[in-house]
Amino acid sequence: MPTFSIITVTYNAEETLLRTLQSVAEQVFTDFEYIIIDGKSTDKTLEIIKNEELKIKNFQLISEKDSGLYEAMNKGLKLAKGDYVCFLNAGDTFYSKNTLQEIYTQSSYLIPHSSIIYGETDIVDIDGNFISHRRLKAPKKLTWKSFKSGMLVCHQAFFVRREIAPMYDLQYRFSADFDWCIRCLKAAKNTLNTNLILINYLNEGLTTTNHKASLKERFTIMAHYYGWLPTALRHLWFAVRFYWAKVIK
């Protein structure tokens, strides 16, 4: 059984996927499986995958139509056999070729059999050039209550033991990953902060429409777990803080 199950969901990702494949293939630690769930791409995505797949020892590709991102991610979870699962979007990469090795070493010696392992994220452009560190910093101790303040850990820098990882809730179209992380944390016995940058995250530039819909879903999710009134008051504080930072200062 592999230590890690790395899952990438793709659809017409010819412009961004190659760098992700190369990042996986160059990992020094090789006790992992790589699962790509493709939504029946019509561009050169599948050609790129075919050209690179032999460089990855334990590789699996499923290419078929699906209803969207989170259904595809659920397919990946159902196929996964590793101790830990993580999701790497097309265009995202591991921070270095030693990332999986460093995660494995820490999880072996600091908190063996950690329920969740997490770290920091850098933001990069489509060419992989550094833009900035992620604005939200991972807390020293991560619990399910930490997400009252938003998604403090990037979904891609969040490695979960497979046996506690639920399916994504398909009622959410844009923020099911936020809900999934909270449910994983509620099931976790312990968490391990690697204090390392684990992921280079592609700055995709979501459309305004999807961004607004995502925020609405996120509010609904937070109200479900943390209560409507505390969530509303916290968002009022977010708005005041944003106004202070952008306008007054």
Secondary structure as GFF3:
##gff-version 3
##sequence-region A 1 249
A	DSSP	beta_strand	4	10	.	.	.	ID=ss1
A	DSSP	alpha_helix	17	25	.	.	.	ID=ss2
A	DSSP	beta_strand	32	38	.	.	.	ID=ss3
A	DSSP	alpha_helix	45	52	.	.	.	ID=ss4
A	DSSP	three_ten_helix	53	55	.	.	.	ID=ss5
A	DSSP	beta_strand	59	63	.	.	.	ID=ss6
A	DSSP	alpha_helix	69	79	.	.	.	ID=ss7
A	DSSP	beta_strand	84	87	.	.	.	ID=ss8
A	DSSP	beta_strand	93	94	.	.	.	ID=ss9
A	DSSP	alpha_helix	99	109	.	.	.	ID=ss10
A	DSSP	beta_strand	116	124	.	.	.	ID=ss11
A	DSSP	beta_strand	130	133	.	.	.	ID=ss12
A	DSSP	three_ten_helix	144	149	.	.	.	ID=ss13
A	DSSP	three_ten_helix	155	157	.	.	.	ID=ss14
A	DSSP	beta_strand	158	161	.	.	.	ID=ss15
A	DSSP	three_ten_helix	162	164	.	.	.	ID=ss16
A	DSSP	alpha_helix	176	187	.	.	.	ID=ss17
A	DSSP	beta_strand	191	202	.	.	.	ID=ss18
A	DSSP	alpha_helix	208	226	.	.	.	ID=ss19
A	DSSP	alpha_helix	228	243	.	.	.	ID=ss20
A	DSSP	pi_helix	244	248	.	.	.	ID=ss21
###
